[in-house]
Amino acid sequence: MDPQAYVAHRGDVRNKLSTALGWREFVGRGSGEAFQLELSGSGTVYVQASEEKL
């Protein structure tokens, strides 16, 4: 998930922020985000789209 889309969470949710620089980014098949937020556990996660207009 895009870290900028994360708003809040409730429950037993753990998070891990990692860089998304792998072979997929070099061949153009990645997510387009430099960082990814991985969430695991049980609970509710609130997100909001945060795309910027160019």
All heavy atoms as atom14 arrays in JSON, in Angstrom:
{
  "sequence": "MDPQAYVAHRGDVRNKLSTALGWREFVGRGSGEAFQLELSGSGTVYVQASEEKL",
  "atom14_mask": [
    [1, 1, 1, 1, 1, 1, 1, 1, 0, 0, 0, 0, 0, 0],
    [1, 1, 1, 1, 1, 1, 1, 1, 0, 0, 0, 0, 0, 0],
    [1, 1, 1, 1, 1, 1, 1, 0, 0, 0, 0, 0, 0, 0],
    [1, 1, 1, 1, 1, 1, 1, 1, 1, 0, 0, 0, 0, 0],
    [1, 1, 1, 1, 1, 0, 0, 0, 0, 0, 0, 0, 0, 0],
    [1, 1, 1, 1, 1, 1, 1, 1, 1, 1, 1, 1, 0, 0],
    [1, 1, 1, 1, 1, 1, 1, 0, 0, 0, 0, 0, 0, 0],
    [1, 1, 1, 1, 1, 0, 0, 0, 0, 0, 0, 0, 0, 0],
    [1, 1, 1, 1, 1, 1, 1, 1, 1, 1, 0, 0, 0, 0],
    [1, 1, 1, 1, 1, 1, 1, 1, 1, 1, 1, 0, 0, 0],
    [1, 1, 1, 1, 0, 0, 0, 0, 0, 0, 0, 0, 0, 0],
    [1, 1, 1, 1, 1, 1, 1, 1, 0, 0, 0, 0, 0, 0],
    [1, 1, 1, 1, 1, 1, 1, 0, 0, 0, 0, 0, 0, 0],
    [1, 1, 1, 1, 1, 1, 1, 1, 1, 1, 1, 0, 0, 0],
    [1, 1, 1, 1, 1, 1, 1, 1, 0, 0, 0, 0, 0, 0],
    [1, 1, 1, 1, 1, 1, 1, 1, 1, 0, 0, 0, 0, 0],
    [1, 1, 1, 1, 1, 1, 1, 1, 0, 0, 0, 0, 0, 0],
    [1, 1, 1, 1, 1, 1, 0, 0, 0, 0, 0, 0, 0, 0],
    [1, 1, 1, 1, 1, 1, 1, 0, 0, 0, 0, 0, 0, 0],
    [1, 1, 1, 1, 1, 0, 0, 0, 0, 0, 0, 0, 0, 0],
    [1, 1, 1, 1, 1, 1, 1, 1, 0, 0, 0, 0, 0, 0],
    [1, 1, 1, 1, 0, 0, 0, 0, 0, 0, 0, 0, 0, 0],
    [1, 1, 1, 1, 1, 1, 1, 1, 1, 1, 1, 1, 1, 1],
    [1, 1, 1, 1, 1, 1, 1, 1, 1, 1, 1, 0, 0, 0],
    [1, 1, 1, 1, 1, 1, 1, 1, 1, 0, 0, 0, 0, 0],
    [1, 1, 1, 1, 1, 1, 1, 1, 1, 1, 1, 0, 0, 0],
    [1, 1, 1, 1, 1, 1, 1, 0, 0, 0, 0, 0, 0, 0],
    [1, 1, 1, 1, 0, 0, 0, 0, 0, 0, 0, 0, 0, 0],
    [1, 1, 1, 1, 1, 1, 1, 1, 1, 1, 1, 0, 0, 0],
    [1, 1, 1, 1, 0, 0, 0, 0, 0, 0, 0, 0, 0, 0],
    [1, 1, 1, 1, 1, 1, 0, 0, 0, 0, 0, 0, 0, 0],
    [1, 1, 1, 1, 0, 0, 0, 0, 0, 0, 0, 0, 0, 0],
    [1, 1, 1, 1, 1, 1, 1, 1, 1, 0, 0, 0, 0, 0],
    [1, 1, 1, 1, 1, 0, 0, 0, 0, 0, 0, 0, 0, 0],
    [1, 1, 1, 1, 1, 1, 1, 1, 1, 1, 1, 0, 0, 0],
    [1, 1, 1, 1, 1, 1, 1, 1, 1, 0, 0, 0, 0, 0],
    [1, 1, 1, 1, 1, 1, 1, 1, 0, 0, 0, 0, 0, 0],
    [1, 1, 1, 1, 1, 1, 1, 1, 1, 0, 0, 0, 0, 0],
    [1, 1, 1, 1, 1, 1, 1, 1, 0, 0, 0, 0, 0, 0],
    [1, 1, 1, 1, 1, 1, 0, 0, 0, 0, 0, 0, 0, 0],
    [1, 1, 1, 1, 0, 0, 0, 0, 0, 0, 0, 0, 0, 0],
    [1, 1, 1, 1, 1, 1, 0, 0, 0, 0, 0, 0, 0, 0],
    [1, 1, 1, 1, 0, 0, 0, 0, 0, 0, 0, 0, 0, 0],
    [1, 1, 1, 1, 1, 1, 1, 0, 0, 0, 0, 0, 0, 0],
    [1, 1, 1, 1, 1, 1, 1, 0, 0, 0, 0, 0, 0, 0],
    [1, 1, 1, 1, 1, 1, 1, 1, 1, 1, 1, 1, 0, 0],
    [1, 1, 1, 1, 1, 1, 1, 0, 0, 0, 0, 0, 0, 0],
    [1, 1, 1, 1, 1, 1, 1, 1, 1, 0, 0, 0, 0, 0],
    [1, 1, 1, 1, 1, 0, 0, 0, 0, 0, 0, 0, 0, 0],
    [1, 1, 1, 1, 1, 1, 0, 0, 0, 0, 0, 0, 0, 0],
    [1, 1, 1, 1, 1, 1, 1, 1, 1, 0, 0, 0, 0, 0],
    [1, 1, 1, 1, 1, 1, 1, 1, 1, 0, 0, 0, 0, 0],
    [1, 1, 1, 1, 1, 1, 1, 1, 1, 0, 0, 0, 0, 0],
    [1, 1, 1, 1, 1, 1, 1, 1, 0, 0, 0, 0, 0, 0]
  ],
  "atom14_positions": [
    [[0.84, -1.17, 0.0], [0.0, 0.0, 0.0], [0.9, 1.24, 0.0], [1.96, 1.27, 0.59], [-0.89, -0.01, 1.25], [-1.66, 1.26, 1.41], [-2.83, 1.31, 2.77], [-1.82, 1.13, 4.17], [0.0, 0.0, 0.0], [0.0, 0.0, 0.0], [0.0, 0.0, 0.0], [0.0, 0.0, 0.0], [0.0, 0.0, 0.0], [0.0, 0.0, 0.0]],
    [[0.44, 2.26, -0.65], [1.11, 3.55, -0.67], [1.06, 4.16, 0.74], [-0.03, 4.35, 1.28], [0.4, 4.45, -1.68], [0.95, 5.86, -1.76], [1.91, 6.17, -1.04], [0.41, 6.64, -2.55], [0.0, 0.0, 0.0], [0.0, 0.0, 0.0], [0.0, 0.0, 0.0], [0.0, 0.0, 0.0], [0.0, 0.0, 0.0], [0.0, 0.0, 0.0]],
    [[2.2, 4.45, 1.35], [2.19, 5.01, 2.71], [1.41, 6.31, 2.84], [0.88, 6.62, 3.9], [3.68, 5.25, 3.01], [4.41, 4.35, 2.1], [3.55, 4.22, 0.87], [0.0, 0.0, 0.0], [0.0, 0.0, 0.0], [0.0, 0.0, 0.0], [0.0, 0.0, 0.0], [0.0, 0.0, 0.0], [0.0, 0.0, 0.0], [0.0, 0.0, 0.0]],
    [[1.3, 7.09, 1.76], [0.56, 8.35, 1.83], [-0.95, 8.12, 1.9], [-1.69, 9.02, 2.25], [0.89, 9.22, 0.63], [2.32, 9.7, 0.63], [2.64, 10.51, -0.6], [2.0, 10.4, -1.64], [3.66, 11.34, -0.49], [0.0, 0.0, 0.0], [0.0, 0.0, 0.0], [0.0, 0.0, 0.0], [0.0, 0.0, 0.0], [0.0, 0.0, 0.0]],
    [[-1.42, 6.92, 1.56], [-2.85, 6.62, 1.6], [-3.3, 6.17, 2.99], [-4.48, 6.19, 3.3], [-3.19, 5.53, 0.58], [0.0, 0.0, 0.0], [0.0, 0.0, 0.0], [0.0, 0.0, 0.0], [0.0, 0.0, 0.0], [0.0, 0.0, 0.0], [0.0, 0.0, 0.0], [0.0, 0.0, 0.0], [0.0, 0.0, 0.0], [0.0, 0.0, 0.0]],
    [[-2.36, 5.78, 3.84], [-2.69, 5.29, 5.19], [-3.2, 6.44, 6.05], [-2.61, 7.5, 6.1], [-1.44, 4.68, 5.82], [-1.6, 4.3, 7.26], [-2.21, 3.12, 7.62], [-1.14, 5.13, 8.27], [-2.36, 2.75, 8.95], [-1.29, 4.79, 9.6], [-1.89, 3.59, 9.93], [-2.04, 3.25, 11.25], [0.0, 0.0, 0.0], [0.0, 0.0, 0.0]],
    [[-4.33, 6.22, 6.74], [-4.89, 7.22, 7.62], [-4.77, 6.78, 9.08], [-4.19, 7.48, 9.9], [-6.37, 7.52, 7.28], [-6.97, 8.49, 8.27], [-6.5, 8.05, 5.87], [0.0, 0.0, 0.0], [0.0, 0.0, 0.0], [0.0, 0.0, 0.0], [0.0, 0.0, 0.0], [0.0, 0.0, 0.0], [0.0, 0.0, 0.0], [0.0, 0.0, 0.0]],
    [[-5.3, 5.61, 9.4], [-5.28, 5.12, 10.78], [-5.66, 3.65, 10.8], [-6.04, 3.09, 9.77], [-6.27, 5.91, 11.63], [0.0, 0.0, 0.0], [0.0, 0.0, 0.0], [0.0, 0.0, 0.0], [0.0, 0.0, 0.0], [0.0, 0.0, 0.0], [0.0, 0.0, 0.0], [0.0, 0.0, 0.0], [0.0, 0.0, 0.0], [0.0, 0.0, 0.0]],
    [[-5.54, 3.04, 11.97], [-6.0, 1.66, 12.11], [-6.53, 1.43, 13.51], [-6.24, 2.19, 14.43], [-4.88, 0.66, 11.8], [-3.81, 0.6, 12.84], [-2.68, 1.38, 12.78], [-3.7, -0.14, 13.97], [-1.91, 1.12, 13.82], [-2.52, 0.21, 14.58], [0.0, 0.0, 0.0], [0.0, 0.0, 0.0], [0.0, 0.0, 0.0], [0.0, 0.0, 0.0]],
    [[-7.34, 0.38, 13.65], [-7.86, -0.06, 14.94], [-7.61, -1.55, 15.05], [-7.7, -2.27, 14.06], [-9.37, 0.18, 15.02], [-9.76, 1.63, 15.09], [-11.24, 1.81, 15.1], [-11.87, 0.97, 16.12], [-13.15, 0.97, 16.4], [-13.96, 1.74, 15.71], [-13.64, 0.21, 17.33], [0.0, 0.0, 0.0], [0.0, 0.0, 0.0], [0.0, 0.0, 0.0]],
    [[-7.3, -2.01, 16.22], [-7.09, -3.43, 16.42], [-5.62, -3.79, 16.47], [-4.75, -2.93, 16.63], [0.0, 0.0, 0.0], [0.0, 0.0, 0.0], [0.0, 0.0, 0.0], [0.0, 0.0, 0.0], [0.0, 0.0, 0.0], [0.0, 0.0, 0.0], [0.0, 0.0, 0.0], [0.0, 0.0, 0.0], [0.0, 0.0, 0.0], [0.0, 0.0, 0.0]],
    [[-5.34, -5.07, 16.3], [-3.98, -5.59, 16.37], [-3.36, -5.6, 14.97], [-3.24, -6.64, 14.33], [-4.01, -7.0, 16.96], [-2.61, -7.58, 17.15], [-1.66, -6.79, 17.27], [-2.48, -8.81, 17.16], [0.0, 0.0, 0.0], [0.0, 0.0, 0.0], [0.0, 0.0, 0.0], [0.0, 0.0, 0.0], [0.0, 0.0, 0.0], [0.0, 0.0, 0.0]],
    [[-3.02, -4.42, 14.48], [-2.44, -4.28, 13.15], [-0.98, -3.88, 13.28], [-0.65, -2.92, 13.97], [-3.21, -3.22, 12.32], [-2.57, -3.03, 10.96], [-4.67, -3.62, 12.18], [0.0, 0.0, 0.0], [0.0, 0.0, 0.0], [0.0, 0.0, 0.0], [0.0, 0.0, 0.0], [0.0, 0.0, 0.0], [0.0, 0.0, 0.0], [0.0, 0.0, 0.0]],
    [[-0.12, -4.64, 12.64], [1.31, -4.33, 12.63], [1.67, -3.76, 11.27], [1.06, -4.11, 10.27], [2.11, -5.61, 12.91], [1.9, -6.11, 14.33], [2.51, -7.48, 14.57], [1.91, -8.55, 13.79], [0.71, -9.11, 14.01], [-0.04, -8.66, 15.0], [0.27, -10.09, 13.28], [0.0, 0.0, 0.0], [0.0, 0.0, 0.0], [0.0, 0.0, 0.0]],
    [[2.66, -2.87, 11.24], [3.04, -2.28, 9.97], [4.53, -2.4, 9.74], [5.32, -2.5, 10.67], [2.58, -0.83, 9.86], [3.16, 0.04, 10.95], [4.37, 0.14, 11.05], [2.32, 0.65, 11.75], [0.0, 0.0, 0.0], [0.0, 0.0, 0.0], [0.0, 0.0, 0.0], [0.0, 0.0, 0.0], [0.0, 0.0, 0.0], [0.0, 0.0, 0.0]],
    [[4.89, -2.4, 8.46], [6.3, -2.49, 8.06], [6.48, -1.61, 6.83], [5.77, -1.78, 5.83], [6.65, -3.94, 7.72], [8.04, -4.13, 7.21], [8.28, -5.59, 6.84], [9.61, -5.76, 6.15], [9.8, -7.13, 5.65], [0.0, 0.0, 0.0], [0.0, 0.0, 0.0], [0.0, 0.0, 0.0], [0.0, 0.0, 0.0], [0.0, 0.0, 0.0]],
    [[7.38, -0.65, 6.91], [7.68, 0.24, 5.79], [8.92, -0.28, 5.09], [9.93, -0.57, 5.74], [7.9, 1.67, 6.3], [8.13, 2.74, 5.25], [6.89, 2.91, 4.38], [8.51, 4.05, 5.91], [0.0, 0.0, 0.0], [0.0, 0.0, 0.0], [0.0, 0.0, 0.0], [0.0, 0.0, 0.0], [0.0, 0.0, 0.0], [0.0, 0.0, 0.0]],
    [[8.86, -0.43, 3.78], [10.02, -0.94, 3.05], [10.17, -0.18, 1.73], [9.22, 0.41, 1.22], [9.87, -2.44, 2.78], [8.72, -2.69, 2.0], [0.0, 0.0, 0.0], [0.0, 0.0, 0.0], [0.0, 0.0, 0.0], [0.0, 0.0, 0.0], [0.0, 0.0, 0.0], [0.0, 0.0, 0.0], [0.0, 0.0, 0.0], [0.0, 0.0, 0.0]],
    [[11.38, -0.21, 1.22], [11.62, 0.4, -0.09], [11.14, -0.57, -1.16], [11.19, -1.78, -0.98], [13.11, 0.71, -0.31], [13.86, -0.49, -0.2], [13.61, 1.73, 0.68], [0.0, 0.0, 0.0], [0.0, 0.0, 0.0], [0.0, 0.0, 0.0], [0.0, 0.0, 0.0], [0.0, 0.0, 0.0], [0.0, 0.0, 0.0], [0.0, 0.0, 0.0]],
    [[10.65, -0.04, -2.23], [10.1, -0.86, -3.31], [11.02, -0.82, -4.52], [10.57, -0.67, -5.64], [8.71, -0.38, -3.66], [0.0, 0.0, 0.0], [0.0, 0.0, 0.0], [0.0, 0.0, 0.0], [0.0, 0.0, 0.0], [0.0, 0.0, 0.0], [0.0, 0.0, 0.0], [0.0, 0.0, 0.0], [0.0, 0.0, 0.0], [0.0, 0.0, 0.0]],
    [[12.29, -0.95, -4.29], [13.24, -0.93, -5.39], [13.71, -2.35, -5.66], [14.54, -2.89, -4.96], [14.43, -0.02, -5.08], [14.08, 1.44, -4.86], [15.32, 2.23, -4.47], [13.46, 2.03, -6.12], [0.0, 0.0, 0.0], [0.0, 0.0, 0.0], [0.0, 0.0, 0.0], [0.0, 0.0, 0.0], [0.0, 0.0, 0.0], [0.0, 0.0, 0.0]],
    [[13.14, -2.94, -6.67], [13.49, -4.3, -7.06], [13.55, -4.38, -8.57], [13.46, -3.38, -9.28], [0.0, 0.0, 0.0], [0.0, 0.0, 0.0], [0.0, 0.0, 0.0], [0.0, 0.0, 0.0], [0.0, 0.0, 0.0], [0.0, 0.0, 0.0], [0.0, 0.0, 0.0], [0.0, 0.0, 0.0], [0.0, 0.0, 0.0], [0.0, 0.0, 0.0]],
    [[13.66, -5.58, -9.07], [13.77, -5.76, -10.52], [12.52, -5.29, -11.25], [12.6, -4.83, -12.38], [14.11, -7.2, -10.85], [13.0, -8.17, -10.55], [12.76, -8.82, -9.39], [11.96, -8.57, -11.44], [11.64, -9.6, -9.48], [11.13, -9.47, -10.74], [11.64, -8.25, -12.77], [10.01, -10.06, -11.31], [10.52, -8.84, -13.34], [9.72, -9.74, -12.62]],
    [[11.36, -5.37, -10.61], [10.12, -4.93, -11.28], [10.15, -3.44, -11.6], [9.64, -3.02, -12.64], [8.91, -5.25, -10.41], [8.6, -6.72, -10.35], [7.35, -6.97, -9.49], [6.98, -8.35, -9.49], [6.06, -8.87, -10.3], [5.43, -8.1, -11.16], [5.78, -10.15, -10.25], [0.0, 0.0, 0.0], [0.0, 0.0, 0.0], [0.0, 0.0, 0.0]],
    [[10.73, -2.63, -10.72], [10.82, -1.19, -10.97], [11.75, -0.91, -12.15], [11.51, 0.01, -12.93], [11.3, -0.45, -9.73], [10.22, -0.21, -8.7], [9.7, -1.49, -8.04], [10.49, -2.42, -7.8], [8.5, -1.56, -7.79], [0.0, 0.0, 0.0], [0.0, 0.0, 0.0], [0.0, 0.0, 0.0], [0.0, 0.0, 0.0], [0.0, 0.0, 0.0]],
    [[12.8, -1.71, -12.29], [13.75, -1.48, -13.37], [13.18, -1.86, -14.73], [13.59, -1.31, -15.74], [15.05, -2.23, -13.1], [15.83, -1.65, -11.95], [15.97, -2.35, -10.77], [16.4, -0.39, -12.04], [16.67, -1.82, -9.7], [17.1, 0.16, -10.98], [17.23, -0.56, -9.81], [0.0, 0.0, 0.0], [0.0, 0.0, 0.0], [0.0, 0.0, 0.0]],
    [[12.22, -2.78, -14.77], [11.63, -3.17, -16.05], [10.27, -2.53, -16.26], [9.56, -2.85, -17.19], [11.54, -4.71, -16.19], [12.91, -5.33, -16.21], [10.67, -5.32, -15.11], [0.0, 0.0, 0.0], [0.0, 0.0, 0.0], [0.0, 0.0, 0.0], [0.0, 0.0, 0.0], [0.0, 0.0, 0.0], [0.0, 0.0, 0.0], [0.0, 0.0, 0.0]],
    [[9.88, -1.62, -15.37], [8.64, -0.87, -15.55], [7.38, -1.59, -15.12], [6.29, -1.22, -15.53], [0.0, 0.0, 0.0], [0.0, 0.0, 0.0], [0.0, 0.0, 0.0], [0.0, 0.0, 0.0], [0.0, 0.0, 0.0], [0.0, 0.0, 0.0], [0.0, 0.0, 0.0], [0.0, 0.0, 0.0], [0.0, 0.0, 0.0], [0.0, 0.0, 0.0]],
    [[7.49, -2.62, -14.29], [6.3, -3.36, -13.87], [6.02, -3.21, -12.39], [5.21, -3.93, -11.83], [6.45, -4.84, -14.21], [6.51, -5.08, -15.69], [6.57, -6.56, -15.98], [6.55, -6.78, -17.39], [5.52, -7.26, -18.06], [4.41, -7.55, -17.43], [5.58, -7.44, -19.35], [0.0, 0.0, 0.0], [0.0, 0.0, 0.0], [0.0, 0.0, 0.0]],
    [[6.67, -2.27, -11.75], [6.46, -2.05, -10.32], [5.25, -1.19, -10.04], [4.5, -0.81, -10.94], [0.0, 0.0, 0.0], [0.0, 0.0, 0.0], [0.0, 0.0, 0.0], [0.0, 0.0, 0.0], [0.0, 0.0, 0.0], [0.0, 0.0, 0.0], [0.0, 0.0, 0.0], [0.0, 0.0, 0.0], [0.0, 0.0, 0.0], [0.0, 0.0, 0.0]],
    [[5.06, -0.86, -8.79], [3.9, -0.07, -8.38], [4.06, 1.41, -8.69], [3.09, 2.15, -8.66], [3.67, -0.24, -6.88], [4.73, 0.36, -6.17], [0.0, 0.0, 0.0], [0.0, 0.0, 0.0], [0.0, 0.0, 0.0], [0.0, 0.0, 0.0], [0.0, 0.0, 0.0], [0.0, 0.0, 0.0], [0.0, 0.0, 0.0], [0.0, 0.0, 0.0]],
    [[5.3, 1.86, -8.92], [5.55, 3.27, -9.15], [5.8, 4.04, -7.87], [6.05, 5.22, -7.9], [0.0, 0.0, 0.0], [0.0, 0.0, 0.0], [0.0, 0.0, 0.0], [0.0, 0.0, 0.0], [0.0, 0.0, 0.0], [0.0, 0.0, 0.0], [0.0, 0.0, 0.0], [0.0, 0.0, 0.0], [0.0, 0.0, 0.0], [0.0, 0.0, 0.0]],
    [[5.72, 3.38, -6.74], [5.96, 4.02, -5.44], [7.35, 3.64, -4.93], [7.76, 2.5, -5.04], [4.92, 3.57, -4.42], [3.48, 3.84, -4.83], [3.16, 5.32, -4.89], [3.85, 6.12, -4.25], [2.2, 5.67, -5.57], [0.0, 0.0, 0.0], [0.0, 0.0, 0.0], [0.0, 0.0, 0.0], [0.0, 0.0, 0.0], [0.0, 0.0, 0.0]],
    [[8.07, 4.61, -4.36], [9.4, 4.34, -3.83], [9.34, 3.55, -2.53], [10.26, 2.82, -2.21], [10.15, 5.65, -3.61], [0.0, 0.0, 0.0], [0.0, 0.0, 0.0], [0.0, 0.0, 0.0], [0.0, 0.0, 0.0], [0.0, 0.0, 0.0], [0.0, 0.0, 0.0], [0.0, 0.0, 0.0], [0.0, 0.0, 0.0], [0.0, 0.0, 0.0]],
    [[8.25, 3.71, -1.78], [8.09, 3.01, -0.51], [6.75, 2.29, -0.5], [5.78, 2.75, -1.1], [8.14, 3.99, 0.67], [9.46, 4.66, 0.81], [9.68, 5.91, 0.25], [10.5, 4.05, 1.5], [10.91, 6.54, 0.38], [11.72, 4.67, 1.63], [11.93, 5.91, 1.07], [0.0, 0.0, 0.0], [0.0, 0.0, 0.0], [0.0, 0.0, 0.0]],
    [[6.7, 1.18, 0.2], [5.46, 0.42, 0.36], [5.23, 0.18, 1.84], [6.17, -0.06, 2.6], [5.56, -0.94, -0.35], [5.63, -0.83, -1.85], [4.31, -0.38, -2.44], [3.26, -0.91, -2.09], [4.36, 0.58, -3.34], [0.0, 0.0, 0.0], [0.0, 0.0, 0.0], [0.0, 0.0, 0.0], [0.0, 0.0, 0.0], [0.0, 0.0, 0.0]],
    [[3.98, 0.23, 2.26], [3.6, -0.04, 3.65], [2.87, -1.38, 3.68], [1.86, -1.55, 3.01], [2.68, 1.07, 4.17], [2.21, 0.94, 5.62], [3.41, 0.97, 6.58], [1.23, 2.05, 5.96], [0.0, 0.0, 0.0], [0.0, 0.0, 0.0], [0.0, 0.0, 0.0], [0.0, 0.0, 0.0], [0.0, 0.0, 0.0], [0.0, 0.0, 0.0]],
    [[3.43, -2.33, 4.43], [2.83, -3.65, 4.56], [2.13, -3.73, 5.91], [2.73, -3.44, 6.94], [3.91, -4.73, 4.47], [3.38, -6.12, 4.64], [4.49, -7.16, 4.62], [5.55, -6.89, 4.02], [4.29, -8.22, 5.22], [0.0, 0.0, 0.0], [0.0, 0.0, 0.0], [0.0, 0.0, 0.0], [0.0, 0.0, 0.0], [0.0, 0.0, 0.0]],
    [[0.86, -4.08, 5.9], [0.07, -4.19, 7.12], [-0.32, -5.65, 7.32], [-0.69, -6.33, 6.36], [-1.18, -3.32, 7.04], [-0.91, -1.84, 6.8], [-2.18, -1.11, 6.43], [-0.28, -1.22, 8.03], [0.0, 0.0, 0.0], [0.0, 0.0, 0.0], [0.0, 0.0, 0.0], [0.0, 0.0, 0.0], [0.0, 0.0, 0.0], [0.0, 0.0, 0.0]],
    [[-0.26, -6.13, 8.56], [-0.67, -7.49, 8.86], [-1.34, -7.54, 10.23], [-1.18, -6.63, 11.03], [0.55, -8.43, 8.83], [1.49, -8.04, 9.8], [0.0, 0.0, 0.0], [0.0, 0.0, 0.0], [0.0, 0.0, 0.0], [0.0, 0.0, 0.0], [0.0, 0.0, 0.0], [0.0, 0.0, 0.0], [0.0, 0.0, 0.0], [0.0, 0.0, 0.0]],
    [[-2.08, -8.6, 10.47], [-2.78, -8.74, 11.73], [-4.28, -8.66, 11.51], [-4.77, -8.75, 10.39], [0.0, 0.0, 0.0], [0.0, 0.0, 0.0], [0.0, 0.0, 0.0], [0.0, 0.0, 0.0], [0.0, 0.0, 0.0], [0.0, 0.0, 0.0], [0.0, 0.0, 0.0], [0.0, 0.0, 0.0], [0.0, 0.0, 0.0], [0.0, 0.0, 0.0]],
    [[-5.01, -8.48, 12.6], [-6.47, -8.37, 12.48], [-6.92, -7.03, 13.03], [-6.42, -6.54, 14.03], [-7.15, -9.51, 13.23], [-6.78, -9.49, 14.59], [0.0, 0.0, 0.0], [0.0, 0.0, 0.0], [0.0, 0.0, 0.0], [0.0, 0.0, 0.0], [0.0, 0.0, 0.0], [0.0, 0.0, 0.0], [0.0, 0.0, 0.0], [0.0, 0.0, 0.0]],
    [[-7.84, -6.43, 12.31], [-8.35, -5.12, 12.7], [-8.9, -4.4, 11.49], [-9.15, -4.99, 10.45], [0.0, 0.0, 0.0], [0.0, 0.0, 0.0], [0.0, 0.0, 0.0], [0.0, 0.0, 0.0], [0.0, 0.0, 0.0], [0.0, 0.0, 0.0], [0.0, 0.0, 0.0], [0.0, 0.0, 0.0], [0.0, 0.0, 0.0], [0.0, 0.0, 0.0]],
    [[-9.06, -3.11, 11.61], [-9.59, -2.28, 10.54], [-8.55, -1.23, 10.17], [-7.97, -0.59, 11.04], [-10.88, -1.57, 11.01], [-11.81, -2.55, 11.44], [-11.49, -0.75, 9.9], [0.0, 0.0, 0.0], [0.0, 0.0, 0.0], [0.0, 0.0, 0.0], [0.0, 0.0, 0.0], [0.0, 0.0, 0.0], [0.0, 0.0, 0.0], [0.0, 0.0, 0.0]],
    [[-8.33, -1.06, 8.87], [-7.37, -0.07, 8.37], [-8.14, 0.96, 7.55], [-8.97, 0.6, 6.71], [-6.28, -0.74, 7.51], [-5.36, 0.31, 6.9], [-5.49, -1.74, 8.33], [0.0, 0.0, 0.0], [0.0, 0.0, 0.0], [0.0, 0.0, 0.0], [0.0, 0.0, 0.0], [0.0, 0.0, 0.0], [0.0, 0.0, 0.0], [0.0, 0.0, 0.0]],
    [[-7.89, 2.22, 7.81], [-8.54, 3.32, 7.09], [-7.54, 3.93, 6.11], [-6.43, 4.3, 6.5], [-9.03, 4.39, 8.06], [-10.01, 3.84, 9.07], [-9.58, 3.41, 10.32], [-11.36, 3.73, 8.76], [-10.48, 2.88, 11.23], [-12.26, 3.21, 9.67], [-11.81, 2.79, 10.91], [-12.69, 2.27, 11.81], [0.0, 0.0, 0.0], [0.0, 0.0, 0.0]],
    [[-7.93, 4.0, 4.86], [-7.07, 4.58, 3.83], [-7.85, 5.61, 3.04], [-9.08, 5.61, 2.99], [-6.51, 3.5, 2.87], [-5.63, 2.52, 3.59], [-7.62, 2.78, 2.15], [0.0, 0.0, 0.0], [0.0, 0.0, 0.0], [0.0, 0.0, 0.0], [0.0, 0.0, 0.0], [0.0, 0.0, 0.0], [0.0, 0.0, 0.0], [0.0, 0.0, 0.0]],
    [[-7.11, 6.52, 2.4], [-7.7, 7.53, 1.54], [-6.76, 7.73, 0.37], [-5.54, 7.86, 0.55], [-7.88, 8.84, 2.3], [-8.48, 9.94, 1.46], [-8.73, 11.21, 2.27], [-8.58, 11.22, 3.47], [-9.1, 12.26, 1.58], [0.0, 0.0, 0.0], [0.0, 0.0, 0.0], [0.0, 0.0, 0.0], [0.0, 0.0, 0.0], [0.0, 0.0, 0.0]],
    [[-7.31, 7.79, -0.81], [-6.5, 8.02, -2.01], [-5.76, 9.35, -1.88], [-6.3, 10.32, -1.39], [-7.37, 8.01, -3.25], [0.0, 0.0, 0.0], [0.0, 0.0, 0.0], [0.0, 0.0, 0.0], [0.0, 0.0, 0.0], [0.0, 0.0, 0.0], [0.0, 0.0, 0.0], [0.0, 0.0, 0.0], [0.0, 0.0, 0.0], [0.0, 0.0, 0.0]],
    [[-4.51, 9.36, -2.34], [-3.72, 10.59, -2.19], [-2.98, 10.92, -3.49], [-1.87, 11.4, -3.45], [-2.71, 10.42, -1.06], [-1.8, 9.38, -1.36], [0.0, 0.0, 0.0], [0.0, 0.0, 0.0], [0.0, 0.0, 0.0], [0.0, 0.0, 0.0], [0.0, 0.0, 0.0], [0.0, 0.0, 0.0], [0.0, 0.0, 0.0], [0.0, 0.0, 0.0]],
    [[-3.6, 10.66, -4.6], [-2.95, 10.95, -5.88], [-2.89, 12.45, -6.1], [-3.86, 13.17, -5.85], [-3.71, 10.27, -7.02], [-3.77, 8.77, -6.89], [-2.4, 8.12, -6.92], [-1.51, 8.6, -7.65], [-2.22, 7.14, -6.18], [0.0, 0.0, 0.0], [0.0, 0.0, 0.0], [0.0, 0.0, 0.0], [0.0, 0.0, 0.0], [0.0, 0.0, 0.0]],
    [[-1.75, 12.89, -6.6], [-1.58, 14.31, -6.89], [-1.79, 14.55, -8.38], [-1.35, 13.76, -9.21], [-0.16, 14.75, -6.51], [0.1, 14.68, -5.03], [1.5, 15.15, -4.69], [2.08, 15.93, -5.46], [2.0, 14.71, -3.66], [0.0, 0.0, 0.0], [0.0, 0.0, 0.0], [0.0, 0.0, 0.0], [0.0, 0.0, 0.0], [0.0, 0.0, 0.0]],
    [[-2.42, 15.66, -8.72], [-2.59, 16.01, -10.13], [-1.36, 16.77, -10.59], [-0.86, 17.62, -9.89], [-3.84, 16.88, -10.31], [-5.11, 16.13, -10.0], [-6.31, 17.02, -10.22], [-7.57, 16.26, -9.88], [-8.76, 17.08, -10.1], [0.0, 0.0, 0.0], [0.0, 0.0, 0.0], [0.0, 0.0, 0.0], [0.0, 0.0, 0.0], [0.0, 0.0, 0.0]],
    [[-0.88, 16.41, -11.75], [0.29, 17.08, -12.31], [-0.1, 18.16, -13.27], [-1.05, 18.18, -13.9], [1.21, 16.08, -13.0], [1.76, 15.0, -12.07], [2.55, 14.0, -12.9], [2.65, 15.62, -11.02], [0.0, 0.0, 0.0], [0.0, 0.0, 0.0], [0.0, 0.0, 0.0], [0.0, 0.0, 0.0], [0.0, 0.0, 0.0], [0.0, 0.0, 0.0]]
  ]
}
